[in-house]
Amino acid sequence: MTGGWALWDDYTRFHQAAVDSRDIDPVYPVLAHLAATEGWDEEATTRAILLHVAYYDFGSALTAAHLHLNDEVPFSRLPTALPCATERRSHRQPAKLAAHLTALDLELRTHGTARGWLGQALHGHSRRADFEHLARHAARVHGNGRWAAYKTAEMLWKVAGWPVTAATLAMDSATGPRQGLALLAGRRPLTEATAQELCADLASARLPAGPEEVETTLCDFHALHSGAYYVGHDIDQMQAQLSRAHTTPLTPAAWQARAATLPHPYLGELNGWTGVDRRRKRAYADTGRILTRSHHDHPHEGR
């Protein structure tokens, strides 16, 4: 064990499996590939990111992106009855989603472009400092709390290629990552310093240790521990979101992007399942097993 963390072996196995499967925010590589194949420029990609953070349902985000980018529907007139993910459950109230989209629309109209608005946060002295500036800038929008602001900055970095890099896990006011850290920390305080210590111990063990990745796997490990997650869950959730969404010209490209960027053993559309598997979510809580999928696994293991 490194650093005396509780559940260290289980967490590190889960963290590595999440990295290997690309189940850490799998929308990022899919959306980046989709943007490239659709020929979106930075402005179009940035607007698609803002819409994804607004709904956090990939099917809804693509429906909205098609309406905005192809039919020139302004943010303030985009549908508010589309599904929103748990991370954006407050936006399941149409009035709250409408207020958020209207606030985004105001910024876009005021500054002309998304880059003209959000780019004000980039000072160019430090990629890490600019990540924090960008997150704070995004947090000024109605409806954006800590999580949404952090995700906006992270997606602008990883999907649109903005010159920023996460330096922290933004543990202040965090919920899911803080709960995950509590499982590991023992008597350590649940602070940013403790989270950074965990990142350092992961790096010492030669495991991927970017703070933005650890932020996600801590949250997901807590869900795994409570019987609400498995490696591949978010890939399956994305599949369900795409399957139920209204079909647009972006839909076939999104399926192709999944096949181009995510490991094929984790794609239900190639292996005969649809959506999240409730029984698989219970596997770790009930048996202590961290299930993965590979070419050697039966595709319905744990189903």
N, C-alpha and C positions, 0 to 999 in steps of 0.2 A: 504494500500500500504506500502511496505517495502522500505525504502531508497529513496523514492521520484522519482523512475524511471518512465519515460514515458512508456506507454503500458505494465506496470508491470503485470497486470492480464492476458493479452493475452499471453505475453511471458512465464509466469510461467505455464499456462495451456498447451501451446505448448511444453515447455521443459519437463514437466511431461509426456505428451502423447508420446513424442518421446522416452523417457526412457522406458515407459511401453510397447510400441510396439516393442522395440528393433530396431527402425528405425534409431538410431544413429549408423552409420557404421555397418549395419547388416551383411556385409561380415565377420566381425571379428568372431562372434560365429559360422557362417557357415563354414568358413575355418578351425577354430580350431577343430570343430567336424569332418570335412572331414579328416584332418591330423590324428586324432586319429583313425578313422575307417580304414584308409588306412595304418596305422602302420608307418607313417613317423616319423623319428627321428628328433631331433632338426635341424640338417643340412638341411634335405629335406624341413622341414617346413619353415626355414629361406629363402631358395632359392625360394620357392613358394611365400613368402611374397615379396621378391625383384621383382619378376615377376608381382605380382599384382600391386605394386606401379608403375611399368614401364608402364603398359597398363591402369590400373584402370578400366578395364572392366573385370568382373568376368569370362565371357565366354572365352575371349581372354587369360586371365591369366591361366585358366585351360588347354586350348589347349597348351600353351607354357610350362606349368608345366609337362604335360604328355610327350611332346617331350623331355624335358630336363631330367626329373627324370626317365622315362621309356626307352626312346630311346637314351639317353645320347647325345643329341644334345647340343653343348655348347651355352651359351648365345649369343655369337657373330653370330651364324648361325640361330637363331630363327626367325620366320616370322616377317616381319615389315609391312605387309599389313593388319594385324588383326585390328579390331576396337579398338580405344582408347577413353576413356571417356572425357568429357569436361575438367575435372581437368588436363588431360594430352593432351590437344588439340595440343600442339606443337609437340607431338609425332605422330600426324596424318601425319606428313611429314616423310616418311620412312627414309630419311637420318638422321634426328634428333633422331628417335627411335633407329636406327642402331648404332649411336654414343654412345647413353646411354647404350645399351646392350653390346657394345664392351668394354666400360669403366668398367662395372660391371664384365665382363669376365676377364679383365686384373687383377682386384683386386682378384678375386677368384683363378686365376692361380698363381698369385704372392704369395698369402698367403696360398694356399692349400685348405682352407675351408672358408665358410662365417663367422664362429665363429672366425677363426684365423684372419680374416680381421677386422670385426666389433668389435670383442671382445677386441681389443686394446683400445677401448674407455671406457671400464669398469674398474674403479679403485677400486671399492668395498667399498668406504668410505661412500657413500650416494646414495641411489636409485634415488633421485631427481637430484643430480649433474650428475650422470651417464646418466640419460635421456638426459640432455643437451649435455653432451660429445658425446653421441651416435648420436644425431641429427646433431651436427656439423661434426661428422665423415662422416655421410651419405651425407651431403651437399657438400662434396668435389668431389663427383662423377658428371661427366658431365651430365647435364640435371636435376639435383636435386636442386630446390630452397627451400625456407623456408617451403612451404607446404609439398613437397615430403619428405624432411628430417624429419619433425615432424611426418608425417604419418608412415615413416619407423620405427622410434623409438617406436611410439605408437603400431604398429602392432607386433613388436618384443616383446613388453611387453604383450599385451593382447592376442595374438594368439600363440606365441612361448614360453611365460613364462619367458622372460628375466628379470633379477632382477633390473628393473628400474621403475620409477613412474614420471609422468608428474607433474611439479610444476607450470608451467606457461601456458599461452595461446599463447605464442610467438607472441605477437601483433605487434612487429616491422616488418614492411613490409607486414603485413597481409592485405588482401583485404576483403573477405567475412565476416569474424568475425568482422572486423573493421566497415563494413557497418551495420552489425546487432547491434553492440554496439552503433552506431550513432543514431539508432532509439530509444534507451532506455536512452541514457546518458544525454539528455538535454544540459546543459551548461558545463557538465564535459568534461575534455580532453579525447581524444580517445587514452588512454595509457594502458599499462599493469597494472598499479596501479588501474585504473578505472575498468578494467576487473576483477581484483582480488576483488575489492569492491563488484561487482555484484555477484561473487562466494560466498562471505561471506554472502550477503543478502539472497541468495538462501539457503545456509546452515541454516541461522537463521529461515527461513520459513520451515525448515525440508524438503527441496527438494534436490535431488541429485545435487552435486555441484563440481564434479571433473573438473579441468580446461580443460582436454581434451574433456569432454562431453559438457561443456559450449562453448568451441571453435567451436564445430560442430553445436550446436543448435543456436548459434548466426548467423552463416553463413546461416543455413537453415531458420531461422526466417526472415532474410532479403529477402530470396527467397520467402517465404510464403507471406510476406508483398507486394512483387512486382508481385504476381500472378504466381509464377513459382514453387510452392511446396505445398505439403500436407503431413500430417502424414501418413507414409507408402510409400511415393514416392520412396525411395531408395530400399525398398524391391521389389516394382514393377519393378524398373529399373533393378535390379539384375535378376528378372525373364525374362525380355526381353533379357538381355545379354546372359543368358543361353539358351534361346529358339532359338536364331539365330546362336549360336556358332556351330562349327564343333563338332560332337559327338565323344567323346573319352571314354575309360573305366572309367574316372573320372566323367562323366556327371551324370549317375544314382546316384552315391554316393552324388553328389552335391544337387540333388533334395531331396534325403533322409535327407541330413543335414539341408536343409531349414525346412523340416517338423519337424525335431527333435529339432530345436533351436528357431524358430520364431513362434509367435502366429498365430494359424491357421486362424483366421478371416482376417489376413493381407496377406494370400497367394492366389494369383489369380489362381494358378493351382488347388486349392481346391474349389474355389468359383466362377469360371466361367468368369474371365477376364484375359486379357493378357497385360502386360506392363503398362506404365505410362498413366494415364488418364488426358488428357489436360483440360477437363472441371473441374475436381476436383481440379486442380492446381489453378483455379481462385476463388474457393469458399471463401477463407478468404478475398481476395482483393475486391470481389464484395459484400459480405454479412456480413463480420466480423465473420463468423462461422469457428471454427477449427474442421473440420470433423475427426472423428476417426472411427474405425471399431471395432465392438464387436459382440458377439453372439446375441445381441439384435438388431444390425443394419441390414438393408437389404443390402446384399452384393453389390448391384449396386447403393447404395445411392450416389447421386452426379455425376453419370455417364451419 
